[in-house]
Structure formats: structure tokens, C-alpha cells
Amino acid sequence: MLPETMKTIEMREPGAPAVLEIGERELPSPKAHEVLIKVAAAGVNGPDIMQRHGLYPPPKDASDLMGLEVSGTVAAVGADVTNWSRGDTLCALTNGGGYAEYVAVDKGHCLPIPDDMNLIDSAGLCETFFTVWSNLFLDHDVPGDSVLLVHGGAGGIGSTAIQLGNALGLRVLATCSAEDKDYVISLGAKRAIDYTLEDYVSIAREEGGANLILDIVGGDYIPRNIKASAADGRIVQLAFRAGSKMELDLMPIMLKRLTFTGSTLRSRPSAFKSRVAADLAKRVWPLLSKGDMGTHTHSVFPFEKAAAAHQMMEDGAHRGKIILTP
């Protein structure tokens, strides 16, 4: 018997982490193509921070609650759902609403829990793996021994990109702080670059230039990424922590035949996310089940401590994922 109401994390108004508070709402009703998940844990991600600041409004028809990934147990299924049943455990990419005891999710955006992985750790899988895989590898043939340069190697996106690159045979370089260098190397990076002391441009050039760059920093990293790229390289921009506006000479992009691209995942069509999920299930989830890769949980907070979790994310005082539990 399902309860009529559920606990949520609400946002009183845009602002600092202190605007987060516990609330209560009616349970969502799954549509024909959705499953209702009883949430065991929810991942905290950069877009949640942006939404809390009022800079990342949810798409039309999406929940106004934060939370883009969860793990849990299927509590109910819609009329058209045949691939999931009540009682199944899974992890899922949500379109919002993960900061709650229950969330309704498209059946195609759910994946099984990898073998030997618990519900807490698996809550941190979907947002980063969907994001990194769809931007770097989906529909792209990246030759083995290519050089992948990852910025922010100790964070959720960065740690996922390093592991995927290493598993696919790429030579991975990653920028990070001095205290995170050993951690980044343990993930599979060939070289951990202290961004405060070392010049990643010259290091990338020593490797022949980066064939693929994943950047979450922006700002003055953008022209430096162009310098660090090999001919015919691809630069993928996923965030702009240092700003999105700068003066830029585009001539090197033309001369090197570079591709500069970026995307946000939440606004992509449902069918696209289902295609990413299917590709992950085929090509990546077996690696997770074999233990070749994993998610790295840094801290777990109860819903009541959501403000502390958001503060940790904003401070950058974490390695891997920050998780909330109801």
C-alpha cells in the first residue's frame, strides 16, 4: 500500500544552500510509460546547484524539484511498462524530482543495478555516465591510444570520464588539485596535472596534442584548450565555472580543423535519453558489473542535511559523488 504523501527537499526561493528545507507533497502518479520509484538515494550534481541559484529552470512538464538521478525500488508501473516490475531495484536518470521519497521516471531511462554494487553507490551513476557517454562516445568512433584531456578530474563528471577513457584504451590526462593527484591516477589517468602549478597545454602537446577534451571550467581555459588540441581534435564544453564570455581568436579552430561543441542533458528529448541508456546497458554496464569501473561516493547526507551537501558541492570539497538519502 503506497502512502498518500512523501517527504521532499524544497527550495523556498533562489539563493544559498540555506534556502533548502524539508517539505511534503502528494505522491506522483506514473504515466503509462513510467515507473514509480521508491527512492533509496539521490545524487547531487552541478545542475542542482544552478537550479537552486535560479539559473537552470526545469523544462516544461518536468518536476520543479531538484534531483536528476536516483536509485531505488519500483513501487508501481504504468500501463505500458513491460520491462520493469514492482520490487525491481534500479537506478535512473530523472528529469527532475529526485529529491523526494518517490519519483516517476520514463521506463527507458532506467538501468539495472550493476552486479555487486549497492543502492547508495548506484545513485551516483546515471547523471555522469549519461552525460559523459553521450558527449564523448555515443556516435563517435574514438580510436584507442587517443589522448583525452579531462578538466576537474576529481569530480563526478571528471572521475567518470577518466574511467571510461581508460577502459576504452585512451591515454588520459586530467587536471586537478595537488591533493587529488593520487586519486586521479587511481582512476586510470596517465598523468594528473596540478592546475595551480603545471601548464596542461605544454603537457598535452608533449603527448602530441589532445584528440578529445572535456571541459567544465570555461573562462580562460577555452583558448588554452584550443592550443592544447591536436589537429582534428574535439572539445566538449559541459559547464562554465569560470565564465562563458571571453575574447577568442577563432583562427586556430579553422587551421586545426577543430570541433568545439557542448550540450545540456536535461532538455534533450526522451527518446535520445532512452538511446543513451540502451547503449550504456550494452557497452558500459558490463564493465561496471565486472568491476572494471565504479562510482566513487564521497559523502552521504540525509535529506535534512541537503544544505550541507550543496555547500560541499559548491566548495569543491569532494572527490566523486555526493549522495542524499531520504
Salt bridges, closest charged atoms under 4 A:
GLU10 OE2 - ARG25 NE 2.75
GLU21 OE1 - ARG12 NH1 3.27
ASP64 OD1 - ARG25 NH1 2.81
GLU69 OE2 - LYS321 NZ 2.63
ASP106 OD2 - HIS33 NE2 3.79
ASP139 OD2 - ARG275 NH2 3.07
ASP145 OD1 - ARG171 NE 3.15
ASP180 OD1 - ARG319 NE 2.48
GLU198 OE1 - LYS181 NZ 3.42
GLU198 OE2 - ARG191 NH2 3.04
ASP199 OD1 - ARG224 NH2 3.69
GLU207 OE1 - ARG171 NH1 2.80
GLU207 OE1 - LYS190 NZ 3.00
ASP232 OD1 - ARG257 NE 2.81
ASP279 OD2 - ARG283 NH1 3.93
ASP292 OD2 - LYS290 NZ 3.63
GLU304 OE2 - LYS7 NZ 3.07
GLU314 OE1 - ARG52 NH2 2.50
GLU314 OE2 - HIS53 NE2 2.89
